[in-house]
Amino acid sequence: MSIFNPYPVRIPQLIGVFGPGAMVNFPDDETFVIADVEFWDYGTSASQHVVDDDRLRQRLGVDELRSPPVFGGEERRPVAAFRFPGWHYCRRCGEMRQITIGRVGRSKCRGRLKPCSESKFDKETLIPVRFITVCESGHLDEFPFREWAHGGKPCIPDARLRYSVSGRTAALSGIYIQCADCGRSRSLGGSFSSGDDGGPIARIGITCRGYRPWRGGEEAGCSRELRVVQRGASNVYFPVTRSSIHLPVWADRTPREVAAVIENPRIWKLLSSGQQNGEPLADRVEEIANAYGVDSNLLAAASREKIRGVVEASNEPQSEEEYRSTEYLAFLELEGSQGADLHICRRSATDYSSTVSDAFDVVCFVNKLRETRALSGFARLMPPSSPDDNRIVSLDSGSGRSWLPVAVVRGEGLFLRFRADRIDEWVAQRSVQERFAKYASGLSGWMVDRAREISPKYLLLHTFAHLLIRQISLDCGYGTASLRERIYCDSGGGTVRMEGILVYTSSGDSEGTMGGLVRQGEPGRLEAIIHEALRKATWCSSDPICIESRGQGSDNANLAACHACALLPETSCEVGNRVLDRGFVVGAPDEAVLGYFVR
């Protein structure tokens, strides 16, 4: 039933906006919905796509994490997709035709309506309509054109339809759906509205049937209101992703050559599959050690440590704060290895001038890191309020959730820990508490469910990370879209106190990057970057409107932060350019003491 997508899609897109269940507009007026992972064909190479990240795998409750199949190469295994929407029309005569979801190749006009019926030229290729319907449960369906044109009761089951544009207006009221059999016609004006009676689609007797084109056209059963949207609208698909920094605790101070052997997924599968009581098989360790020219005792010791870490990961807490605290402590305590996917060098803030030492106490050069991003589901119409939102559509893979798709990014980063004493002193200020109280009282929509997680400290750390990324991109050549943030901030009720930020590269080849970002953390460079970032943050081209704002941006979730001063590409920000305020970083004109960096 499935068809293979004839167009290439980048792997990071498949773990994001082009994931399973998403509609993708390709060249030549073709639109597909990416198939569920159950339909992805790996052939005989599935084991080669398995990604080793036990912390993330066990947290998501799946057996495996896999990277998507490769489009080219020896085994051409592109990700499967289904044709959707099925309704197409001819640009010359307007004839509408519903194409099956599994059809391969383009369709042409049948020439049953004028002027195509009188044309001697080749028939036009049909193009997909712009309008579809969705429901809050995540289902995706066709627009009911026949029922719409006839007020709910088509003249005949397969009535011929014509799609026409009046030309008098560019609005929906200028688009008409006409029945070629009975002559009835109706514009699409008002089709996007909603109401207490279920909306215009419900008024013609149509409700959601639970249609899932990404699963080959299955119907799950549903009766919720259908909302009309355009197929390219941003609210059709909101991916739900989880990310994790790979922490090879076993590799701390392990020789480079030994770490490189264990980090090889295929070798590790051999070592871990034949263990006894937490110990790798001695003969297998000896065989691998001889094959790769490493010390068998060191290889066995590192394997034992990694096996023990897998067991401990299964008992690890599942809350986001506790999950991140493990990473936070790793940046402060581990060194890793040059042969592993984590290598950290720490510098004390006393090695820097007062610009750094007054605000931070630890600077970490993360020379090498690996981030794993997993797509666990998606939502429609509104972004999910939390990872546990019941509107999220989980990805299925056969019988149960046996695996999830992931993308692996290797790169480098800078980790900065703020001084705890300075944070406490700053948060205790009356002006800070009053400004935050006004901000929290104005939270709405998307932010309501997260209000308990937000604090003045979080706004400070998050906003400073944005300002630092903007300045680093100017100084070291990375585009802002190729840098990402990771905020480590506790809510006050956990066992680990956190006040750190990680700025890291979010794109790079299999060997990572070449040290350009880490070099910016050297004494003499970092002070200049921070000084310039703070100087630019004191004034915005939208001031005084920006600095005096009491709520702006998406969901009114920002105070003094706009595109001119603090926002980043949304792929670089953890929370979609929300929860930002320059006032907490550099102060406001009438309240300079608001700023953490103002002494």
N, C-alpha and C positions, 0 to 999 in steps of 0.2 A: 504493500500500500504506500510505503514511503518513497519519496524521490530524493535523489541526491542533489544538493545545492550546487549549481554549476559555477557559483561565484566564490572567490576567496573571502574569508572573514578572519581577522586577526584573533589569536587566542585570547588576549586580554578583553576583547569585545565580547567573546562568548562567555566570559565570566563577569559579565556586566550588562550593558544595555542591549546586547544581541544574544542573550542567553536563551535557553529553552522557554518557549511560550511567547517570545518577543517577535514582533513583526518587523521585517527588514525590507526596506525599499532598495532594490538593486537597479543597476543601469537597464536601459531598454524597457522601462515601464513594467518591471516584473516585481511582484511582492510575494514573499514567502514568510511563513511562521516557522521558526527553528523548532525542530522536533525534540520531544522529550529524550532524556539521556538513554532511555530504554531502546531507542531506535538508532543510537550511534553505533556504527559498525567499526570495530577495531580489527576484524579479521583474526589473524593469529598473533597479533602484536599487542594484545591488551596488557600483558605483564610488563611490557617495555614502557608503558605510559603511567605506571603506578608511581605515585609521589610519596616519599617517606616523610611524614610529619605526624608522629603518634599523638602529640598533644592535641592538634586540631582534629585528627581523625576520631579520637575517642571522645572529644567534646561534642562533635557532631553526631556521634552514635552510628557511624558507618563502618563497613569492613575495609573499604579502600578509598583512597583519593586518587583520581586519574586526571592527567592532562588530556585535552580534547584530541581526537585523531588528527593527523597531519593531512593537509589538502593534497600535497604532491608527494614526491619521493617514489620509492620502489612500489610501495603499496598505496595506491591512490584511494584514500578513505575519507572523503570529505564528510562533514557533519550533515546528517539528513535533515530535510526540511519538507514542509507541505505547502502547496499552493493555497494562499488565502489572501484576500477574500475570493470567493468563487465567482461573484458577480463581476462581469466585464462588459464593456460597451465599445461600440465603434465610434471613432471620432468623426467619421463622415456622415453616417446616417443615424447614429444614435441607437442602433439595435442593441438590446441587452441580452446577455446570454450567461447562464450559470454553469461554470466549468467545475468538473469534479476535483476534489482536493488532491488526488494523486496523479493528475494528468501531467505528463512530461511533454515539454515543448509548448510553444506559443500557439494560440488559436486565432483563426481569421474570421472575419465577418461572413455570415452565410448569404448576405445580399438579398434578404427578403423584404427590405424596406427601401423606399426611395431616399436618396439618389443612387444608393449602391446597386439596387436591382436593375438600374438602367445603365450602369457604368460598364464600359468595355475594358477597364483597367483591372489590375490585380486587386483583390479585396484587401481592405485595411486589416492590420493586426489589432486585435482587441486589447484594451488596456483595463486594469482593475479600477473599480469605483473607489472613491475617496472615503466612503462612509461605512462604518461598521457599528456594532453594538457590543457593549461589555456590561458586566454586572459586578457588584462589590465583592462577590465570592471569587472573582478572577476568571470567570468564563468569557469566552470570546465567540461572537456569532455574526452572521450576516445581517445586514439591514433588510427588513421585510418589505422589499420594494412592491411586490404584488399586492400585499395587504394594505400597504400605505396608499397606493394609487386608487384602490377600490374601497377605502374606508373600512377595511377589515374583511371584506367578502369578495374575492376575485370572481370575475365573470365565469372563467373556466380555470381548472387547476394549472394549466401550463400557458396562461395568457401571455402573449407577446408584449414586451415592454420596450419603450423608447426613452432614452435619456436625452434631454434637450436643455439648452441654456437660452434664455430669452434675449440676453444682451442688454436689457434695459437697466439691470442692476447686477453688481458683483456679489450681492448677498445671497443667502440660501433661497430666498423667495424668488430668485431668478432661475433656479434649477427646477425642472419639471420632470416628473415621471408619468408617462402617458401609456395607456393600454392601446395597442394597435388593433385589438379585436373589438372592443366596445367603445373606444374613444374617450373613456374617462381619463382625467388628468388631474394631478395634484402637485403643488410645489413642495419643496422640502423646508419651507419656512416654518419655524416653530418646532421642528423635529428634535432640536437639541435641548429644549426646555424640560423641566421636571416639575412635579407637583405632588400634592398629597394623594391624588388619585392614581399614582403610579406612573405619571408622565404620558406623553403622546403615544408611545409604543404600546403601553398597557391599554390605552383607550381604544385601540383597534383589536384588542384581544390577544396580544402577544406578550408573553413573559419569558423569562430565561428558562431554557431547557437543559442547561448545564453542558453546553457544547464545548468540546476541548479539541480544537484542530491540531494542536501540537502533539496530541496523542492519537492522531489518525482519524479524528472525527468522533471520538467517544462522547456519549452523553451521560453525565453524572446525575442528572435529576436536580432541578432547581426551579424555583418559582419567583425569584427576586426580580425587582424592576430592572429593565434594560435601559442603559443610557447610550445615546448616540454620540459617537466621537469620530474624529477624522483618524484615519489609519496611521498617520504620521505624528499624531499628537503625543506630547511628552507624558501624559497621564495614562497612556495605554499600558505601560510596563515600568514597574519599579523593582529592580533586582534587589535581592536580599543576600548580602555577602558577609562572610566572616573571614578575618585575616589573622595570621599568626606569624610571629617571628620565630624562626627555627632556632631551638636552643640545644645544641649538642653538648650537654653537660659532661658527658663522658670524654669529650675531646679536650677538656681543659689541660693545657700543657702536654698534650699528646704529640709525639713527633709528627711532623707534617706528612711524611710518607704513609704512616699508619692511619692517620685520620682520613687521608684521601682514599684509601682502600675501603674503609668502613662506610664512607659517605657515598660510595657507589651503590645504587639501589640493588643491582643484580647480585653483587657480592654479598651485601647484607642479607638478602633473601636466603642465600645459601648458608650463611653463618647462623641465622636465627631460626631457620626451619628445622634444624637438627639438634636443638638444645635439649639438655637433660638437667632438670632441677636448676634452671637458670644459668647453666654452664654450656657454652658451645662445645660441639664435639671436637675432641682433641685432634683426631686424624684429619678432620676437615679444616681446622685452623692451620695445621701444619702444611696441608696441601696448598691452601691459599697463600700462606706466608712464603712458601718456596716459589710459587708462581709469580708473586709480585715483589719478591726480594725484600721482605720486611721481617723484623724479629717476631717469631711466633709467640713468645711470652708477652710482648707488648700488645700484639694483636688480640690475644686471648683476654688480657686484662681490660682492654678498651671494649671488647665485645661484652664482657660481663657487666661493665658499667652501663653500657647502652641498654642491655636487656633489663637490668634493674630499673633504669629510667623509664622504660616502657611500662613496667608494672606500676611504678609510682604515678605515672601519668594517668592511669586508669582510675586512680583514687583522687585525682586533682579536683579542686572545687570548680564549679561550672559558671559562677557569676562572672560577668565581664571584668569587674574590678579585681577579684581574686585571680582571674586568669592573667590579667596584665601585671599584677604584682610579681608574678614569677619572672616575667620578662624584665621588669624594673630591677629586681634584685640581681638578675643575671648581668645586667649592664654594670652594676656596681661591684660585683664579686668575681665574675668569670673573666678569663682571658681568651678561652677558645684555642684555636690552632690555625696556622696559615693553610693547612690542608683541609680543614673543616669549613663549614658554611657559616662560621661565626669567629671573628677575630677582633679583639678589643684591646685598645691601649688607653690607659687612663692618665689624665693630667690633673694635678691639683690646681684649684683656682688661684692659689698663691703664686703660681708661675706667671700669672697675667697681671695687668695693671688694674687699677681700682674699677674701671669700667666693667670688668668681668668679676673680679673678686668680691666687690660689694654686693653683687646680686646672686652669684652662683658659688657653689663650693666644689663641684666636680664637673670636669669636661671629659667626655669619652670620645675617642676616635674609633668609630666602628669601621675598621678597614674592610671588613667583609661581613655581609649579612645576607640572609635569604628570607624572603617573605612568601608565604603561601596564602593565596586568596581563594576561597571556596564559594561557589554559588549554591545556596541551600534552598532557594525558592524565589518567589516574586509576588507582587501585589499589583492591583489595578485601581485606577481612579484616584486614590490617595496613597501616599507613601505609608508604609506600616509604622505604627507608633512605637513598636518595640520588636525584638526578634521573636517574641512569643505571640504577636498579634494573630488572632484567629482568621484574619483575612488573607494571610500568607498562603500561597499555593506551594506545597512542598514538591520537590522533584522526586519522581518515582524512577526506579530502575529495576525492572523485573518484579520479582516477588519481594516486596519490602524495599527499604532504602539501603541497598548493599554498597553503593558507592556514589560519590558526588564529584562533579567536575571542578578542577582547580587550575590556577595559573601560578607559575613560580617566577618570582622576580629576584634576581641577585644584584646586589649593589653595595653601597657604602652609606655611611651616615654620621651625623654628629648628635651626641646625647648630652644634654645640659641638665644638671640638677640645681634647682633654686635653693637658696639658703633657707632652712626651716625657720630660723629665728627671725629673719627679715619678713618672711611670709606671715608669721604670726603677728608680728608688730604691725604690718600693713593691714591685715584683715581686721584687726581690733579697732581701727580708726572709725570714728563715728560717721564721717563722710562716706567712707566705703560702704558701711552697712546701710546707710540711708539710700545711696544710689542703687545698691543691689536690691533693696526692698521694693523700690519703685519699678525696677526692671522686672522682678519676679511677678509682681502684681499685674503686669501688662502682658505676660506670656499668654499665647493663645494657640489654638489649633494644634499643629504638630508638636509644640513644645510642652503642652499641658502634662502629658504623661511622663515627661522627663524633668519636670521642675524640681523634683526631689534630688536629682543627680547634679544639678547645676549649683555652683557656689562662686563667690568672688574669685577664689583661687583658680577655678576652672576657666573663667573668663580671661583672667590674666595670662595663664599659660597658653591658652588657645590663641588669643590675639597676638601675643608675642611670637608664637610659632609662625603665624601668617606674615608678620612684619619681617621676620628673619628670612623666610623663604623668598619673599619678594626681593630683598636686598641681595641674598646669595645668588639668585638667578642673574642679577646684573653684574656681580663681581666675578663669578666663576664660569659663566657661559651656559649653565643648564637652563633650559626653558622652565618656567614655573610649572607647566603641566608634567614635567618629568621629575618633579620633587613632590614628596608627600610628608605629611605630619603624622605623628602618633603621640597622643597626649596621655601622660601617666599622672592621674590625679585621683586621690581617694575621696570618699564621701564623708569620712570622719568616723565611720562605724566599723571599719575593717581592722585587721591585725597589722597591716603594713601601711605606713604613712608614705604617700607618694607626692612628689612635686617635680616632675621632670618632663622634658619634651625630647622627642627624637625626630630629626629632620633627615630624610634619607631619599636616595634615588629610587624612583618607581619604574624605571626602565633601564634595560641593559642586556647584554648578551649573556651566554651561559657562564662566562667567566667574570661577570660583574662589570665594574667600571675601573677607571684608571687613577683614582685618588684625587681628582679635582675637588670634590666636596670635602673630603677629610682635610685637605691642605688648608682650607679656609679656617679650620679650627686652631691653627698654629698661633702661638703668642705673637702679637704684632698685627696679625691679620684679623683674628676674631674681634679684637677690641674695635678696630676700624669699621668692621661690618655692623656690629651692634650699635656703635655710635651713630653711623649714618642711617641705620634703620629707625632709630629713635628720633633723630633729627627730622626725618621726613614725616614721621608719624605725628609730630606736633602741629602740622598744618596740612589741611586737605583742600583741594581746589573747590570742594563743595561746602567748605566752612563759610559762615557759621551754622548753616543748616545741618551739616553732618554732626558736628561736635555737640550741638544742642538737641539732637534727636532724642525722642523718648520711645522710639520703636520704628525700625525700618528694615527693609529686606524681606526675605521670605518669612512669612508668619510673624512679622514684626519682632523677630528674634534677635535683632542687633540693636545696639545703641549707636555709638559713634564709630561706624564702620560701613564703608560703601566701596564701590568699584574703584574709586579714585585713590583710596588710601589703604585698604586692608583686605579686600576680597581676593580669592585665588580661583583658578579653574576648579570646578566642583570635584573633579577627580583627585585633586590634591588635598581636599579637606575631608575630615572624618564625618562631619555632620552637615554637609551641604551648605557651607558658608553661613552658618548660624552660630549664635552664642559668641558674639564678638563685641568688643568695646575698647577703643583707643584710650578712653578716659582712665581706665584702670591701669594702663601702661605708662602713659606720659602725662596724665592729668588733664584737667579742663581749664580754660582761661580764667574762670572765677574760682576754681578749686584745684590748685596745682598739687596739693597734698594727696589727691586721689591717686596719682601715678606711683606705681611701685618703684619706678626708676628715678623718681624725683626725690632728691634728698634736701 
